[in-house]
Amino acid sequence: MAIVEVSIVPIGGAGTSLSEHVARALRVLEESSLRYELTAMGTIITGDLDEIMIIVRKMHESCFEGGTSRVLTTVKIDDRRDRAATPEEKVKSVREKLYR
């Protein structure tokens, strides 16, 4: 199972707010069966990497459908093959070691 962080930034639109574009991209993700967590700086998606990449591409494209002419998408992939790990497990592991 992969954990992917994606940040999609439309460039060149009117105004400085991005929430409409973020909401449009998030609708694409909600229509999938993937688990995700929306954060203030990006979205964390967990699941099959091939499926995630297809959805990330659709999320990226959704910004063009919203009228922007340029989109900057950043993707970070944690693809662990020896065992499944969730974002919650990763955070828990760090917190357990924090005050040792």
N, C-alpha and C positions, 0 to 999 in steps of 0.2 A: 504494500500500500504506500502511496506517495502522499507527501504533504507539500502543497504548493502555495506560495504567497504571490498574489498578483495585484498590481497597482496599474490602473488604466487612467491616463490623463489626456483628455481632449485638449488640443491646443488651437488657439485662434478663434474661439467663439466669442460671442458678445458677453461682456461681464466677466466676473472672476469666480462665480459660483460654479461648482462642478456637480452638485448633488443631483440634478436632473439626469446627467449622463451616467452617474454612478447608479442611480435607481434603474435606469434602462438596462445597464449591464447586469445588475443584480437580478432583474426579472428573468434574464436568460439563464442564469445559474439556478434560480428557484424552480424553473421548469425541468431541470435535470434531477437525477436521483442522488447527486453528490451532496456530501455533508460540507457545510461551510461556516465560517465565523467572520462576520463583517467587523472590521476594526476602523479606527479613525484614519489610519494611514494605508489601508489595503484590505484585501480579503484573503483568508486562509481557507484552502479547499483541500479535502482529503478524499482519497479514493484511488481508482485505477488511473495510472498516468496517461494512458492513451485517451481515456474518456475525458479526463481533465483538460488535456491539450485541445481537444475538439471544442469543449465549452469555452475555454479561454479565447480561442479564435473567434467564436461567435460573440463573446462579450466585447472583444476588441472591435469587431465589425459593427456592433450595435451603436457605437458612438458616431460612426459615419452616417448611420440611418437617422441620427439626431441632428444632422446638419453641420457637423464640424468637418473640416477638410484635412486635419492632421491629428493623429493619435499616437501617444507615447505609452507603450505597455511594457512594464517590467515584470519579469517572472523569476521567482526563486524556487528551485525544486530540491526537496529532500526525499530521495528515493532509496529507502532502506530495504535491502533484500533479505537480511538474515532473520528479521522478525518484524511483525507489524507494530507500529508505534503511532499513537494519537498525539495531537497537539497537547492535550491535557497531560498525558504521560510524560511528555518531554518537559513541560513546566514543572510537574511534580518532582521529577528527578533532579532538576536544578535546585528547587526549593529545599529538598531533603539534604542537599550538600552545602547549602548556603551558610549554615552556622556550625559546621563541624569543626 
